[in-house]
Amino acid sequence: MSLYSTYNMKHTIELNEPNQTLDQMIMPMMLTNEVNTPAYINRAFLSQVGYTLNEIPDHNSWLIKAYPNPDYREKVMENWDDAAAAASISDDASAHLLSKICCADGVSRWFEIHHHTIGTKHAVTFLNVDELKRQTEDLTEVAQQKETQLCIIAHDVRSPLSSIKQIVSGYEKINLSENDVEELFFRMNSQVDHVFNIVNSILIRNSDERGRFIPHHEPINLKSFFLKYPVFYKERLTNQDISLFLDLKDDTTINYDAGILDVICRNLLDNAIKFTGNNGAIHVSFKRLTGYAQLIISDTGPGMPAEQVAQMNGNQGNRKSPRNVTDGFGLGLLFAKELLEKYHGRLSVKSETGVGTSFIIDINDHFLN
């Protein structure tokens, strides 16, 4: 049965008939008089919307209860006028509108509202579409974020691939010594590693979203673990004259997933190198505290303003909004934050403009060796 036939009760239900019939409806309904004063509400209205007739004695009271925000209330009323005007010039006597109603329990829910005239009276029905609306919004946000992520990934991959292409294209055109060839292939290997890092990040993220990623905890000697990064970032560090200091003791060991830690550290180091100026320095340090330990990556870059630091620390790995991906942090930092929050850790930032930035990786003591 169509919504129109459900609402078109002109020949089947008169307002003075027993209200038990309307109470059998699972859809909330309100009957109003000629001046739109609520005259009857059914049980479904009481259970889903929650207001009694005493709480909404007239049309204005209903509007204030349902739409407490004056600006939103005005917008809804304007939309209703447009919907009513459209209905008056069409074959459909029912005006309908989608709006968010503040229910009696204080929770705002989305309803599709249909208004049908019965003589001088009116029947208003409310179809609860809150869950459907929220799911649609989530899917839209996910789609928007995926598009943003693809743009960022394409940008990140383009740079190393361009470098590789230049190396390969120029290789046969110039005479190179054995040392030059070795340096050339080292640079190319570094760029390939960078692409693999991006791809691995994507694979871990997608596996995690599908529930297929299973972390594997193992003892990790941090000094040995970090020794690969000066080699990996050698060209960038040299070009910017940045010093990378590993302030780690030889016996510093944690028990964690090496793949997760590698993705996190590469993203943080990549960010630190990107924002550290020439002749700057990056320090990696570690300390144990009560109940947890901290791995700290600090740089001497320009630092972040206070509002940006607060946004980063307050964003609990929220991947829903596509704006979160681009507001100064980039995909890598937010992905690192998400991974840590899901797998027994936490990422926070301390920064001071003109001094530098420190990214702090907290790992629960349960996972320490």
LOMIFI-341656 format. One record per residue: residue in one letter; x, y, z of N, C-alpha, C in turn. Coordinates in steps of 0.1 Angstrom, whole numbers, padded with zeros to 4 digits, always signed. Atoms other than C-alpha are relative to their C-alpha. Last residue first. Layout:
% LOMIFI-341656
AXYZXYZXYZ ...
% end
This chain:
% LOMIFI-341656
N-0007+0012-0004+0588-0067+0271+0008+0003+0013 L-0014-0002-0002+0562-0040+0268+0007-0013+0003 F-0007+0004+0012+0528-0049+0254+0015+0003+0001 H+0003+0014+0002+0510-0048+0288+0007-0006-0012 D-0011+0008-0006+0528-0015+0295-0003-0015-0002 N+0003+0006-0013+0505+0002+0270+0010-0009+0006 I+0003+0015+0001+0522+0020+0242-0003-0005+0014 D+0002+0007-0013+0522+0058+0239-0004-0014-0003 I+0007+0013+0001+0536+0073+0207+0000-0006+0014 I-0002+0009-0011+0544+0110+0211-0008-0012-0002 F+0011+0010+0000+0548+0133+0182+0004-0011+0010 S-0003+0013-0005+0570+0163+0191-0012-0009-0002 T+0011+0008-0002+0570+0196+0171+0005-0014+0005 G+0000+0013+0006+0593+0225+0168-0012-0008+0005 V-0009+0009-0008+0604+0258+0183+0001-0014-0006 G-0014-0005+0001+0590+0286+0161+0010-0009+0008 T-0003-0008+0012+0554+0278+0171+0014+0005+0001 E-0001-0014-0003+0553+0253+0199+0005+0007-0012 S-0006-0008+0010+0542+0217+0195+0000+0015+0005 K-0004-0012-0007+0532+0187+0215+0007+0009-0009 V-0010-0009+0005+0514+0159+0197+0002+0012+0010 S+0003-0014-0004+0495+0128+0207+0011+0009-0005 L-0009-0009+0006+0494+0092+0194-0005+0014+0004 R+0006-0014+0001+0479+0065+0215+0010+0009-0006 G-0009-0012-0001+0484+0028+0219-0007+0013-0002 H-0006-0001-0013+0467-0006+0223+0011+0011+0001 Y-0009+0011-0004+0459-0015+0187+0009+0005+0012 K+0006+0013+0001+0429+0006+0178+0008-0011+0006 E+0011+0000-0009+0442+0039+0191-0008-0013+0000 L-0004+0001-0014+0476+0032+0176-0012-0001+0009 L-0006+0013-0003+0462+0024+0142+0004-0001+0014 E+0010+0011+0000+0439+0054+0141+0006-0013+0004 K+0008-0002-0012+0467+0078+0150-0011-0010+0002 A-0008+0004-0011+0490+0065+0124-0008+0001+0013 F+0000+0015+0001+0462+0068+0098+0008-0005+0012 L+0013+0005-0005+0456+0104+0109+0000-0015+0000 L+0001-0003-0014+0493+0112+0105-0013-0006+0006 G-0009+0008-0008+0496+0095+0071-0001+0002+0015 L+0005+0014-0002+0465+0110+0056+0009-0008+0009 G-0003+0009+0011+0476+0146+0060-0005-0014+0004 F-0007+0011-0005+0478+0167+0091+0004-0010-0011 G-0013-0002-0005+0470+0202+0081+0008-0012+0005 D-0002-0011-0009+0433+0199+0077+0013+0001+0006 T-0007-0010+0007+0434+0174+0048+0003+0012+0009 V-0012+0005+0007+0423+0141+0062+0009+0011-0005 N-0011+0004-0009+0400+0155+0088+0012-0005-0007 R-0009-0012-0003+0381+0174+0061+0011-0004+0009 P-0011-0001+0009+0369+0140+0047+0009+0012+0003 S+0001-0012+0007+0349+0134+0079+0012+0002-0010 K+0013-0002+0007+0344+0099+0089+0000+0012-0008 R-0002+0001+0014+0380+0089+0097-0012+0004-0008 N+0013-0001+0007+0379+0100+0133+0002+0000-0015 G-0001+0009+0011+0411+0087+0150-0013+0001-0009 Q-0002+0014-0004+0400+0104+0182+0000-0010-0012 N+0006+0009+0011+0404+0139+0169+0003-0014+0003 G+0014+0002-0002+0411+0159+0201-0007-0009-0010 N+0001+0008-0012+0449+0156+0200-0015-0003+0003 M-0007+0013+0001+0450+0167+0164-0002-0009+0012 Q+0008+0008+0009+0424+0195+0168+0006-0014-0002 A+0012+0004-0007+0442+0208+0199-0009-0009-0009 V-0004+0010-0010+0475+0209+0181-0012-0006+0007 Q-0003+0011+0008+0459+0228+0152+0004-0012+0009 E+0013+0005+0004+0443+0253+0176+0002-0013-0008 A+0007+0007-0011+0477+0258+0194-0013-0006-0005 P+0007-0009-0009+0496+0267+0162-0009-0008+0010 M+0014-0002+0004+0520+0241+0149-0007+0010+0009 G+0010+0002-0011+0558+0241+0150-0014+0002-0006 P+0007-0013-0004+0582+0257+0125-0010-0002+0011 G+0007-0007+0010+0605+0226+0124-0007+0012+0005 T-0002-0014-0002+0630+0215+0149-0007+0009-0010 D-0007-0007+0011+0617+0179+0150+0002+0015+0004 S+0000-0014-0001+0608+0154+0177+0007+0007-0012 I-0006-0004+0012+0598+0117+0174-0001+0016+0000 I+0002-0014+0003+0590+0103+0209+0008+0004-0013 L-0010-0002+0011+0584+0067+0218-0003+0013-0006 Q+0001-0010+0010+0567+0066+0252+0011-0001-0010 A-0013-0006+0005+0561+0038+0276-0003+0009-0011 Y-0002-0001+0014+0532+0026+0297+0013+0006-0003 G+0011+0006+0007+0520+0016+0332+0001+0001-0015 T+0008+0009-0008+0543+0040+0351-0012-0005-0009 L+0008-0007-0011+0566+0056+0326-0008-0011+0007 R+0011+0008-0007+0593+0041+0303-0006+0009+0011 K+0000+0000-0015+0612+0064+0280-0011-0008+0005 F+0009+0009-0006+0622+0065+0243+0001+0001+0015 S-0003+0004-0014+0638+0089+0220-0010-0009+0006 V+0008+0011-0004+0640+0098+0183+0004-0005+0013 H-0004+0009-0011+0654+0132+0175-0010-0011+0002 I+0011+0008-0004+0651+0152+0142+0005-0010+0011 A-0003+0012-0007+0674+0181+0135-0013-0008+0003 G+0008+0004-0012+0674+0211+0113+0004-0013+0005 N-0009-0001-0012+0701+0225+0089-0008-0003+0013 N-0014+0003+0002+0674+0231+0063+0008+0002+0012 G-0008-0008+0009+0639+0233+0076+0014-0005-0002 T-0012-0004-0007+0619+0205+0093+0009+0008-0011 F+0002-0013-0006+0584+0203+0079+0012+0005+0007 K+0007-0009+0009+0588+0175+0053+0000+0014+0006 I-0009-0005+0010+0614+0157+0074-0006+0011-0009 A-0011-0008-0007+0591+0155+0104+0010+0006-0010 N+0006-0013-0003+0561+0144+0082+0011+0009+0006 D+0002-0007+0012+0582+0116+0067-0006+0014+0002 L-0013-0005+0005+0594+0106+0101-0002+0008-0013 L-0004-0011-0009+0558+0104+0114+0014+0006-0004 N+0009-0011+0002+0546+0084+0084+0004+0012+0009 R-0003-0006+0013+0576+0061+0085-0009+0012-0002 C-0013-0007-0001+0572+0056+0123+0004+0006-0014 I+0001-0012-0008+0535+0046+0120+0013+0009+0000 V+0009-0010+0007+0539+0023+0091-0001+0013+0008 D-0007-0005+0012+0569+0006+0108-0008+0010-0008 L-0009-0010-0004+0551+0003+0141+0008+0006-0011 I+0007-0012-0005+0522-0014+0125+0009+0011+0004 G+0006-0007+0012+0544-0038+0106-0007+0012+0004 A-0011-0007+0007+0566-0046+0137-0006+0007-0012 D+0001+0004+0014+0535-0055+0158+0010+0008-0008 Y+0011-0006+0008+0545-0049+0194+0001-0006-0014 N+0007+0012+0006+0567-0062+0223-0012+0006-0007 I+0014+0000-0002+0592-0034+0232-0006-0013-0007 T+0009+0010+0007+0629-0035+0236-0014+0002+0003 T+0014-0005-0001+0656-0009+0245-0009-0009-0009 D+0009+0011-0005+0688-0029+0249-0014+0004+0001 D-0002+0012+0008+0711-0007+0227-0010-0011+0004 K-0010+0009-0005+0698+0025+0242+0000-0013-0008 L+0005+0013-0005+0680+0049+0220+0011-0008+0005 D-0003+0000-0014+0686+0086+0212-0005-0012+0007 L+0007+0011-0007+0686+0080+0175+0004-0001+0014 F-0007+0006-0012+0696+0113+0160-0009-0011+0006 L+0009+0009-0006+0686+0123+0124+0007-0007+0012 S-0007+0010-0008+0705+0154+0112-0011-0009+0007 I+0007+0003-0012+0689+0174+0084+0007-0011+0007 D-0011-0001-0011+0711+0189+0057-0007-0001+0013 Q+0004-0010-0009+0680+0193+0035+0009+0003+0011 N+0004-0011+0008+0695+0174+0005-0004+0012+0009 T-0012-0006+0005+0713+0150+0029-0004+0013-0007 L-0007-0006-0012+0681+0142+0049+0013+0007-0005 R+0008-0012-0005+0661+0137+0017+0007+0007+0011 E+0000-0011+0010+0688+0115+0001-0007+0012+0005 K-0013-0006+0001+0694+0094+0033+0000+0012-0010 Y+0002-0014+0003+0657+0088+0041+0013+0007-0003 F+0012-0002+0008+0659+0050+0038-0002+0014-0004 V-0003+0004+0014+0694+0048+0051-0011+0003-0009 P-0010-0010+0005+0687+0070+0082+0004-0004-0014 Y+0005-0013+0004+0655+0049+0086+0010+0010-0005 K+0003+0000+0015+0670+0014+0086-0004+0014-0005 L-0012-0002+0008+0687+0020+0120-0002+0000-0015 F-0001-0014+0006+0653+0025+0136+0012+0002-0008 F+0012-0003+0009+0645-0012+0142+0002+0013-0007 S-0002+0007+0012+0681-0020+0155-0012+0003-0010 K-0012-0006+0006+0678+0007+0182+0002-0007-0014 L+0002-0013+0006+0642-0002+0189+0012+0005-0007 N-0011-0008-0005+0648-0039+0196+0000+0013-0008 I-0006-0009+0010+0614-0053+0188+0011+0007+0007 P-0010-0009-0006+0600-0084+0206+0007+0008-0011 E-0013+0006-0002+0570-0097+0188+0009+0009+0006 H-0010-0006-0009+0533-0090+0185+0012-0008+0002 H-0009+0010-0005+0514-0101+0154+0011+0007+0009 P-0014-0005-0004+0484-0079+0146+0008-0012+0006 I-0003+0005-0013+0455-0096+0128+0014+0004+0004 F-0013-0002-0005+0440-0077+0099+0002-0005+0014 R-0009+0011+0003+0410-0092+0083+0014+0001+0005 G-0002+0009-0011+0383-0071+0099+0009-0012-0003 R+0008+0012+0003+0373-0055+0066+0001-0010+0011 E+0014-0004+0002+0384-0020+0077-0009-0013-0002 D+0006-0004-0013+0416-0034+0091-0014+0003-0001 S+0001+0013-0008+0425-0052+0059-0007+0003+0013 N+0011+0008+0006+0418-0019+0040-0002-0013+0007 R+0013-0007-0002+0440+0001+0064-0012-0008-0005 I+0003+0002-0015+0468-0025+0064-0013+0007+0003 L+0004+0014-0003+0467-0026+0026-0003-0003+0014 I+0014+0002+0006+0467+0012+0022-0004-0014+0003 S+0009-0008-0009+0497+0016+0046-0014-0002-0005 N+0002+0008-0012+0515-0012+0027-0009+0007+0010 V+0008+0011+0004+0510+0007-0006-0003-0009+0013 I+0014-0005+0003+0523+0039+0008-0009-0011-0002 N+0005-0005-0013+0554+0022+0023-0015+0005-0001 F+0005+0012-0007+0559+0003-0010-0006+0004+0014 V+0013+0005+0006+0560+0036-0028-0005-0012+0007 H+0010-0010-0004+0587+0049-0004-0014-0004-0006 D+0004+0003-0014+0607+0017-0008-0011+0010+0005 V+0009+0012+0000+0606+0022-0045-0004-0003+0014 Q+0013-0004+0005+0620+0057-0040-0010-0011-0001 S+0007-0008-0010+0648+0044-0018-0014+0005-0005 N+0005+0009-0010+0657+0017-0043-0008+0007+0011 M+0012+0006+0005+0659+0044-0070-0006-0010+0010 R+0011-0010+0000+0683+0064-0049-0013-0006-0005 F+0004-0002-0014+0704+0034-0042-0011+0010+0001 F+0009+0011-0003+0704+0025-0079-0004+0001+0015 L+0012-0002+0008+0718+0059-0088-0010-0011+0005 E+0008-0011-0006+0744+0058-0060-0014+0001-0007 E+0004+0005-0013+0757+0024-0072-0009+0010+0007 V+0010+0010+0002+0757+0036-0108-0006-0005+0013 D+0012-0007+0005+0776+0067-0098-0011-0009-0001 N+0006-0006-0011+0801+0045-0079-0013+0008-0003 E+0006+0010-0008+0806+0024-0109-0006+0005+0012 S-0010+0009-0006+0812+0054-0130-0007-0010+0008 L+0000+0000-0014+0785+0069-0152+0011-0010+0005 N-0010+0010-0004+0786+0080-0188+0001+0000+0015 I-0012-0006-0006+0754+0097-0196+0009-0011+0004 K-0004-0012+0007+0724+0090-0219+0013+0006+0005 E-0008+0004+0012+0718+0054-0208+0005+0012-0008 Y-0011+0009-0002+0708+0063-0173+0009-0003-0012 G-0014-0006+0001+0689+0094-0180+0011-0009+0001 S-0001-0007+0013+0655+0078-0187+0014+0005-0002 V-0001+0010+0011+0659+0053-0158+0002+0007-0013 I-0012+0008-0002+0667+0080-0132+0002-0010-0012 Q-0012-0008+0004+0641+0104-0145+0013-0008+0000 K+0001-0002+0015+0614+0077-0144+0012+0008-0005 I-0004+0013+0006+0624+0067-0108+0001+0002-0016 S-0014+0001-0003+0621+0104-0097+0006-0013-0007 S-0006-0009+0009+0587+0106-0114+0015+0000+0002 L+0001+0006+0014+0576+0075-0096+0007+0009-0010 P-0010+0011+0002+0588+0089-0063+0000-0006-0013 S-0014-0005-0002+0568+0121-0068+0011-0010-0001 R-0005-0006+0012+0536+0106-0083+0015+0004+0002 V-0007+0010+0008+0531+0082-0053+0006+0007-0013 D-0011+0006-0007+0523+0109-0028+0008-0009-0009 H-0010-0011-0001+0500+0129-0052+0013-0006+0006 A-0005-0002+0014+0481+0097-0062+0011+0011+0001 I-0008+0011+0004+0478+0088-0025+0006+0002-0014 I-0012-0001-0008+0465+0122-0016+0010-0011-0004 C-0007-0012+0005+0439+0122-0044+0014+0001+0007 L-0005+0004+0013+0429+0086-0035+0008+0012-0006 Q-0012+0009-0002+0425+0096+0001+0007-0003-0013 T-0011-0008-0005+0402+0125-0009+0013-0008+0002 E-0005-0008+0011+0381+0102-0030+0011+0009+0004 K-0007+0008+0009+0379+0077-0002+0005+0008-0012 Q-0013+0002-0006+0369+0105+0022+0009-0009-0009 Q-0008-0012+0002+0341+0115-0001+0014-0001+0006 A-0003-0002+0014+0328+0080-0004+0009+0012-0002 V-0010+0010+0003+0331+0074+0034+0004+0002-0015 E-0012-0005-0006+0312+0107+0040+0011-0010-0003 T-0004-0012+0008+0284+0097+0016+0014+0005+0005 L-0005+0004+0013+0282+0063+0032+0005+0011-0009 D-0013+0007-0002+0280+0078+0066+0006-0005-0013 E-0010-0010-0003+0253+0103+0055+0014-0007+0002 T-0003-0007+0012+0233+0075+0040+0011+0010+0001 Q-0008+0010+0008+0236+0054+0072+0003+0007-0014 R-0014+0000-0006+0225+0085+0092+0009-0010-0008 K-0006-0012+0002+0194+0090+0070+0015+0000+0004 L-0002-0001+0014+0184+0054+0071+0008+0012-0004 E-0010+0010+0002+0187+0053+0109+0005+0000-0015 D-0012-0004-0006+0167+0085+0112+0012-0009-0003 V-0011+0004+0010+0140+0076+0087+0014+0003+0006 N-0013-0001-0006+0111+0077+0112+0010-0006-0010 L-0007+0012+0003+0079+0083+0091+0015+0001+0006 F-0014-0002-0002+0058+0110+0107+0007-0014-0002 T-0007+0013-0003+0022+0114+0097+0015+0002+0000 V-0014-0001+0002+0001+0147+0098+0007-0014+0004 A-0007+0012-0006-0036+0146+0093+0015+0001-0004 H-0013+0004+0006-0054+0179+0088+0005-0013+0007 K-0010+0006-0010-0089+0192+0094+0012-0005-0008 T-0006-0011-0007-0111+0215+0073+0011-0004+0010 G+0010-0010-0002-0120+0187+0049+0007+0013+0005 I+0012+0008+0000-0092+0161+0054-0012+0010+0003 T+0012-0007-0004-0060+0178+0044-0012-0009-0001 H+0011+0002+0009-0028+0157+0042-0013+0007+0006 H+0011-0007-0005+0006+0165+0057-0011-0001-0010 H+0010-0001+0010+0034+0140+0053-0012+0007+0006 I+0013-0004-0004+0066+0142+0074-0009+0003-0012 E+0007-0004+0012+0097+0122+0067-0014+0003+0004 F+0013+0005+0003+0114+0121+0101-0004+0005-0014 W+0005-0003+0013+0151+0125+0111-0014-0006-0002 R+0001+0011+0010+0158+0123+0148-0006+0005-0013 S+0005-0005+0013+0170+0149+0174+0000-0012-0010 V-0008+0005+0012+0174+0134+0209-0007+0005-0013 G-0011-0008+0003+0161+0154+0239+0008-0004-0012 D-0011+0005-0008+0138+0127+0252+0013+0008-0002 A+0001-0003-0014+0108+0147+0240+0011-0005+0009 C+0011+0008-0007+0119+0145+0204+0000+0004+0015 C-0005+0002-0014+0139+0173+0186-0011-0007+0008 I+0009-0004-0011+0127+0168+0150+0007-0003+0013 K-0005+0005-0012+0151+0167+0120-0008+0005+0011 S-0006-0010-0009+0133+0174+0087+0005-0008+0013 L-0009+0007-0008+0122+0157+0055+0006+0010+0010 L-0013-0007-0003+0091+0173+0040+0008-0009+0009 H-0009+0008-0008+0058+0163+0025+0013+0006+0001 A-0013-0007+0000+0027+0180+0012+0009-0008+0009 S-0008+0001-0012-0002+0157+0004+0013+0007-0001 A+0005-0010-0010-0029+0168-0021+0009-0001+0013 D-0003+0006-0013-0009+0151-0049-0004+0011+0010 D+0011+0009-0002-0024+0162-0083+0001-0006+0014 S-0002+0013+0006-0001+0192-0084-0012-0009+0004 I+0001-0001+0015-0006+0229-0080+0003-0014-0007 S+0013-0006+0004-0015+0228-0043-0001+0001-0015 A+0011+0009-0001+0013+0203-0035-0013+0006-0006 A-0002+0010+0011+0040+0226-0048-0011-0010+0000 A+0003-0007+0012+0026+0255-0026+0002-0010-0012 A+0014-0002+0001+0025+0232+0004-0004+0006-0013 A+0006+0013+0002+0061+0221-0001-0015+0001-0002 D-0003+0004+0014+0073+0257-0005-0007-0014-0004 D+0007-0009+0009+0055+0267+0026+0002-0004-0014 W+0014+0005-0001+0069+0237+0045-0009+0008-0010 N+0001+0012+0008+0104+0246+0033-0014-0005+0000 E-0001-0004+0014+0100+0281+0047-0002-0012-0009 M+0013-0007+0003+0087+0267+0080+0000+0005-0014 V+0010+0011+0001+0117+0243+0082-0013+0006-0005 K-0002+0007+0012+0141+0272+0076-0010-0011-0003 E+0004-0009+0011+0125+0293+0103+0002-0007-0014 R+0014-0001+0000+0128+0264+0127-0005+0008-0011 Y+0005+0013+0007+0164+0258+0118-0015+0000-0001 D-0004-0001+0014+0172+0295+0126-0005-0013-0008 P+0009-0009+0008+0151+0294+0158+0004+0001-0015 N-0009-0009+0006+0168+0262+0171-0008+0010-0009 P-0004-0010-0010+0141+0246+0193+0010+0010-0005 Y-0012-0007+0006+0126+0228+0163+0004+0011+0010 A-0006+0009+0010+0101+0201+0176+0013+0006-0006 K-0005+0012-0005+0093+0219+0208+0008-0008-0010 I-0010-0003-0009+0091+0254+0193+0006-0013+0006 L-0012-0004+0007+0071+0241+0164+0012+0003+0009 W-0006+0012+0007+0047+0222+0186+0013+0004-0007 S-0007+0008-0011+0042+0253+0209+0006-0013-0007 N-0012-0007-0003+0034+0274+0178+0008-0008+0010 H-0010+0003+0011+0008+0249+0166+0014+0006+0003 D+0003-0008+0012-0011+0249+0199+0011-0003-0010 P+0014-0004+0000-0014+0228+0231-0004+0008-0013 I+0000-0007+0013+0020+0210+0225-0015+0005-0002 E-0013-0007+0003+0030+0199+0260+0000+0007-0013 N-0002-0010-0010-0006+0191+0271+0013+0008-0003 L+0007-0012+0004-0011+0172+0239+0001+0011+0009 T+0014+0002-0002+0017+0148+0249-0008+0013-0005 Y+0008-0011-0006+0051+0148+0234-0014-0003+0002 G+0000-0001-0014+0071+0116+0229-0008+0011+0006 V-0003-0014-0001+0082+0115+0193-0001+0005+0015 Q-0011-0003+0008+0085+0077+0191+0004+0015+0000 S-0011+0008-0003+0063+0064+0219+0013+0004-0008 L-0005-0001-0014+0038+0092+0220+0013-0008+0002 F-0005-0014-0001+0035+0094+0182+0006+0001+0014 A-0013+0000+0007+0031+0056+0180+0007+0014+0001 R-0010+0006-0009+0003+0058+0206+0014+0000-0006 N+0001+0015-0003-0017+0082+0185+0011-0005+0008 I-0012+0007+0004-0020+0120+0187-0001-0015+0003 Y-0001+0015-0004-0052+0140+0187+0014-0005-0005 A+0012+0004-0006-0063+0177+0185+0001-0015+0004 P+0000+0015-0002-0030+0194+0176-0013-0004+0008 T-0001+0003-0014-0039+0231+0167-0001-0015+0002 N-0011+0008-0002-0034+0235+0129+0003-0003+0015 V-0011-0009-0002-0059+0263+0126+0013-0007+0004 E-0001-0009+0012-0085+0240+0109+0011+0011+0002 N+0012-0007+0005-0080+0213+0135+0003+0010-0011 T+0001-0014-0004-0050+0189+0139-0013+0006-0006 L+0012-0007+0007-0046+0152+0138-0001+0014+0005 M+0006-0011-0008-0011+0138+0147-0012+0006-0009 M+0010-0009+0007+0002+0105+0136-0005+0011+0009 P+0005-0011-0008+0033+0083+0145-0010+0009-0009 M-0006-0013+0004+0035+0052+0122-0005+0011+0009 I-0013+0000-0006+0028+0018+0138+0008+0013-0003 M-0010-0003+0009-0009+0024+0133+0014+0000+0006 Q-0006+0012+0005-0031+0006+0157+0011+0002-0010 D-0010+0005-0009-0037+0038+0176+0006-0013-0004 L-0013-0007+0002-0054+0053+0146+0011-0005+0009 T-0005+0004+0014-0081+0026+0147+0013+0007-0002 Q-0007+0013-0001-0086+0030+0185+0006-0004-0014 N-0014-0002+0003-0094+0067+0179+0008-0013+0001 P-0008+0005-0011-0131+0060+0177+0015+0001-0004 E+0001+0015-0002-0146+0081+0149+0009-0004+0011 N+0008+0003-0011-0150+0119+0153-0002-0015+0002 L-0006-0003-0013-0121+0127+0131-0008-0003+0012 E+0004-0014-0004-0135+0108+0102+0006+0003+0014 I-0001-0003-0014-0117+0077+0089-0004+0015+0002 T+0000+0011-0009-0124+0059+0057+0000+0003+0014 H+0012+0008+0002-0134+0084+0030-0001-0012+0010 K+0012-0008+0001-0109+0111+0038-0013-0008+0000 M+0010+0006-0008-0082+0087+0049-0014+0007+0000 N+0013-0005+0005-0057+0095+0023-0011-0007+0007 Y+0003-0013-0006-0025+0091+0044-0014+0004-0005 T+0000+0001-0015-0022+0053+0038-0005+0013+0006 S+0012+0006-0004-0032+0057+0002-0001-0002+0015 Y+0011-0009+0003-0005+0083-0003-0013-0007+0004 L+0001-0010-0011+0021+0062+0015-0012+0009-0003 S-0008-0012+0001+0014+0034-0010-0002+0009+0012 M+0009-0012+0000+0000+0000+0000+0009+0012+0000 
% end
